[in-house]
Amino acid sequence: MNLLLGPVLRHVAETTAMVWVQTDEAAEVEVLGCTARTFQVQDFHYALVPVEGLEPESTTEYQVHINGRQVWPEPDSGFPPSVIRTRGPATADRLQVVFGSCRYPKTGDAKLDKKLGLDALDCYAERLTALPVDEWPVALILLGDQVYADELTPEARQHLAGRRTNRKRPPDEVVTFGEYEGLYRHTWGDPEIRWIMSTLPTAMIFDDHDIRDDWNTSAVWRAEVNKKPWWRDRIRAGLASYWVYQHIGNLSPAQLAQDDDYQKMLASEDDCWPQLADLADRADKEVDGEKGLRFSFRWDLGRSRLIMVDSRNARILDNGNRKMLGDREFSWLEAQVHDGLGELDHLVLASSLPWLLPPAIGDLQTVNEFAADRPGWRGKLAEKVRQTADLEHWPAFLKSFLRLSEMLIEVATDPAPGPATITVLSGDVHHSYAARADFPGRSAARVHQLVCSPVHNYVPMFVKPVFKLGWSPRVARATGRWARRHGAPTLPMTWSNLSGPLFGNTIATLNARGRSAEVLFEQPRDGGELATAAKISLTD
């Protein structure tokens, strides 16, 4: 019996933790005296071990045993022991989370790896090994593109070519669950990444490349891709593997106990693939303007709250009423935001896609949405531009953009006691920045958009001048007037760039103590050291 991947430390509360593993055979997995049986998906085996009975404010080393044999830490490991750190009242006013998105794996191709540069998360893991445990972050937040199912490394492409017998399937994209399994093992199997994910509670949400570039850009995109003979296999495998590798670990033991899909998997003694294929179909399908499965979730971190928002699969497109989130899911988000709001120092929302883009680019996306809804050749041309230029962020779903903005304004300007900061964390756009939103009248909370992307990927040459120009105040004034002339409403807030755009591989840290907060952006330098690229107070 062997450990193929993991352990990955996922949801951690004051007395509980979830530890995810992949094994090579059906087995019983044990962590700190707590056990779980594996469930089977095709020829692969997984377990999510609920560790209970931990002490608040404790740090506990752990090992992983499979059928009684220790398999983690690996023999002669040069990394510190994996630990579970719990929170409690004494640390309730402190928050330190590391975040980023768009992490492409090492390729084994020297030329390509040089183009990609040093992996910022890999460098961060190396730094962490030398720090005392009490200086480690309380969470690692991965904001999308954890794997690249449509942009394979040469190694993964070669491996796929040796397996692919169905000529109707694309030769350079994963399609089946087994191919996704190989992709996750290749991406998460890096020793430094495997260690850091074993010891920092990791929250995850997907973005397009976890499934396919431009996934759910528009109803036209969905209609076109659904005609491909291999797409049904691909979307089932992508959503099913996301549920197994990423989603279930985001949930607490209490939430999983009430999750019918998860309980059916645990109860099954057979291959769970048919159940997962049905789950994926429900997640992908729109019924009455809603999606059949919610991937958004919430973590409470002392006097701070993290709400991860699914801004990819939750989109409503097929009925012609374009929304980033269905009404039911948006109502869920609003309920999570307002629940016990007066007890929070900091409210953190995370969406793989930025809420606040460079203003000129936001205006362009809004005008393009209006144009794409027009009949005839103008609408078709606008749709072509939407897909080609990736114009599918929050401003390209104007109704949802305004609803999110109005919710944040309501919270920020409420005179009742509430959070000192509201922060939206995002990725996707292959540059990093910090922007501050300003509202008419008095704002009780400071509101920011923080973007960290990529963690490990290259930045196309056209991105730099486009985004630098997009932040120009003069250009923003001109595009704002142009957008109003084309029917865009006057927005309820303005925003300005505090730092950036930063280009290159980046990792960011949100630090808060009491009601003060700051963000730190760091980038790798030669030799693997991380250097400060920007440090911004969020409460000054």
Residue, then its C-alpha position, 0 to 999 in steps of 0.5 A: m500500500n502506497l501514498l500516491l499524492g498528499p497528504v493535503l491539509r484542508h479545512v481546519a477549525e478549533t478542534t477539527a481538521m480534514v486531511w486528504v490523500q490518494t492511495d494506490e489501493a483500497a485501504e484504511v487511512e489513519v491520521l492522529g488516531c482518526t481513520a477513514r476508508t478510501f472510496q474508489v473512482q474508476d481505478f483510483h482511491y481517495a480518502l478524506v480523514p476527519v481529524e477530531g479532538l484537537e485542542p484549540e490554539s495547538t500545534t500537532e505533528y502528524q503522520v499518515h498510516i495506511n493499513g497500519r504502515q506509516v507512509w508520511p513523512e517519507p523516509d529521509s525527508g528533508f522537510p520539517p514535520s507536517v503539522i496541524r495548527t488550530r485557532g482559538p480565542a487567543t489568536a482570533d484577532r490575527l490573520q495571515v493568509v497567502f494567496g495566488s493563482c495560475r500555477y503551471p507545473k515545472t515541465g522538465d523542458a529547460k527552455l520552457d522552464k526558463k521562460l516560466g521563471l521561478d515558481a513563487l509558491d515553491c520559493y515560499a515553501e522553501r522559506l517556510t521550512a526555515l521559519p518557526v511554526d508560529e510565523w506560518p500563515v493560517a491558510l493558503i488560498l489558491l484562486g484558480d488554475q490549479v491545473y492546466a487541462d488544456e495547456l499541457t507540459p511536454e511531459a504530460r503531452q507525451h504521456l497522453a499521446g501514448r494513451r490516446t486511442n480515440r482519434k475523436r479526442p484532442p491530442d493535447e488536452v485531457v478528457t478522461f478522469g484518469e487523464y486528470e488524475g495524471l495531471y493532478r499528480h504531475t502538478w501537485g507532486d513537486p516535493e516543495i508543493r507537496w510539503i507546503m500543502s501538507t502543513l498549511p490549511t489550503a482553500m481552493i476554487f477553480d478557474d477556466h484552465d482547470i476545465r478549459d480556457d474561456w470555460n463558460t464565457s458565454a451562451v454561444w461558447r457553451a453551445e459551440v463546445n457542447k457540439k464537440p463529440w468529446w466535450r461531455d466526457r471532458i466536462r464530466a471528468g473535469l467537474a468530477s475530478y475537481w469535486v474529488y481533488q479540490h471541493i470536498g476538502n473545502l468543507s468542514p466535517a459537519q458540512l460533509a456529514q450533511d452532504d448527500d453526494y459525499q455520504k453516498m460515496l462513502a457508503s459505496e463499496d463499488d466504483c463511484w464513477p457513475q455517481l460522480a458523472d451524475l454529480a458533474d451533469r447536475a453541476d454543469k446543467e442549468v435548471d430554472g436559472e440556477k446550477g445544480l451544485r454549489f461550489s462556493f464556501r465559507w471559512d471562519l478564521g477568528r474575527s475574520r471571514l473568508i468566502m470563496v465565490d465560484s465565478r466560473n461554474a455558477r454562471i447562468l448563460d443558457n437562458g439568455n439572462r447573463k449572470m455571474l451567479g444565479d439568484r439563489e447562489f447570490s442570495w447565499l453569498e449575501a447571507q454569508v456576508h451579513d451573518g454576524l457581521g458586527e463581530l468581524d474585523h475583516l471580511v475577505l471575499a475570494s473570486s478567481l476573477p477580479w471584481l475591479l479591473p483597470p477601469a478602461i478594461g472594465d468599461l470595454q467589457t461592459v460595452n462589449e456585453f451590450a454589443a454581444d446581445r445585439p442581433g445580426w453581424r454586430g452581435k456576432l462580431a462582439e461575441k467573437v471579440r468577447q471570446t478572443a480577448d477574454l472579456e468575461h470578468w465581472p464587468a462583462f456580467l453587468k447585473s452581477f457586477l452591480r449587485l456585488s458592488e451594491m452589497l459591498i457598498e451597503v456593508a462598507t457604509d453601514p454605520a453599525p459596527g462592522p469590519a474595518t476592511i473588505t477585501v476581494l482576492s482574485g487572480d486570472v489576469h497575469h498581473s498583480y495589483a492593489a486597488r482601492a474602491d471609493f464610495p460617495g459619503r462616509s465609508a466605515a470600512r476600507v474596500h480593496q481589490l487585491v489580485c495576485s497572478p500568476v504564481h508560476n506562468y509567463v506573461p504574454m508580451f501584449v499584457k504589459p502595455v494593455f494593462k498599464l494603459g488600462w490604469s491610466p486615469r486619462v484613458a479611464r475618463a475617456t472610456g468612461r464617457w464612451a461607455r456611458r454613451h453606449g448605455a452603461p450606467t454611472l457606477p456607484m463607486t470609483w476606484s484607483n490603483l494603489s500598487g502595480p501593475l506588477f508583472g512576473n511570478t508573484i505570491a501575496t500575503l494578507n496580514a491583519r492584526g486587530r483592525s489593521a491590515e496590509v498586503l505584501f506582494e513578493q517575487p522570486r529573485d535569482g537564487g530562489e529568494l523572495a523579494t518585496a515587490a510592494k507593501i500596502s497598508l489597507t487601513d491607513 
